[in-house]
């Protein structure tokens, strides 16, 4: 170690979630969430429950509260706020 400290191995690995073809890393799931939200229609944002369904369709076994936790950690606002922001941009 360069600075003389020891780091636990857990620092270097993300948690895993069950998937259809084996474990899926939490970071990979977060990337999927970002991609799904990035592709949503601005006036019809995806709810956390809808995201769960889309992730289940891709073989990721995840709970709604986990999607909410990841979305908040990524600093992505909830669907109601994203809908309101889209409406404000359109001038409604």
C-alpha positions in Angstrom: 0.0 0.0 0.0 1.4 3.4 -1.0 0.3 5.5 1.9 0.8 2.8 4.6 -2.9 2.1 5.1 -4.6 -1.3 4.6 -8.0 -1.3 2.8 -10.5 -4.1 3.2 -11.2 -6.0 -0.1 -14.9 -4.9 0.1 -13.8 -1.4 -0.8 -12.8 -2.6 -4.3 -16.0 -4.6 -5.1 -19.6 -3.6 -5.4 -22.5 -5.6 -4.0 -24.2 -8.2 -6.2 -27.9 -8.8 -6.9 -29.4 -12.1 -8.1 -29.8 -12.3 -11.9 -31.3 -14.8 -14.3 -27.8 -15.9 -15.4 -25.9 -15.3 -12.2 -25.1 -12.4 -9.9 -25.3 -8.9 -11.3 -23.1 -6.1 -9.8 -24.9 -3.2 -8.1 -22.9 -0.8 -10.4 -24.2 -2.6 -13.5 -27.7 -2.3 -12.2 -27.2 1.4 -11.5 -25.9 1.9 -15.1 -29.1 0.1 -16.4 -31.2 2.5 -14.3 -29.4 5.5 -15.7 -29.9 4.2 -19.3 -33.6 3.4 -18.8 -34.3 6.9 -17.3 -32.1 8.5 -20.0 -34.3 6.9 -22.6 -37.7 7.8 -21.1 -40.1 10.2 -22.6 -39.8 13.5 -20.6 -43.5 13.9 -20.2 -43.9 10.2 -19.2 -41.1 9.5 -16.7 -40.6 5.9 -15.5 -41.7 5.3 -11.9 -39.5 3.2 -9.6 -42.1 0.4 -9.9 -42.0 0.5 -13.7 -38.2 0.4 -13.5 -38.5 -2.7 -11.4 -40.6 -4.4 -14.1 -38.1 -3.4 -16.8 -35.2 -4.7 -14.8 -37.1 -8.0 -14.0 -37.6 -8.3 -17.8 -33.8 -8.1 -18.2 -33.3 -10.8 -15.6 -32.4 -8.6 -12.6 -34.2 -9.6 -9.4 -34.5 -6.3 -7.5 -37.0 -4.6 -5.1 -38.6 -1.3 -5.6 -36.9 0.1 -2.5 -33.5 -0.9 -3.9 -34.3 0.9 -7.2 -35.3 4.0 -5.1 -32.0 3.8 -3.1 -29.9 3.5 -6.3 -31.8 6.3 -8.0 -31.4 8.6 -5.0 -27.7 7.7 -4.8 -27.3 8.6 -8.5 -29.0 12.0 -7.6 -31.9 11.3 -10.0 -35.2 12.9 -8.8 -38.4 10.9 -8.5 -40.7 10.5 -11.5 -43.1 13.2 -10.2 -40.3 15.8 -10.0 -38.9 14.7 -13.5 -42.5 15.2 -14.9 -42.8 18.6 -13.3 -39.4 19.7 -14.6 -40.3 18.5 -18.1 -43.6 20.5 -18.0 -41.7 23.6 -16.8 -39.3 23.3 -19.7 -42.2 23.0 -22.1 -43.8 26.1 -20.5 -46.9 24.5 -19.2 
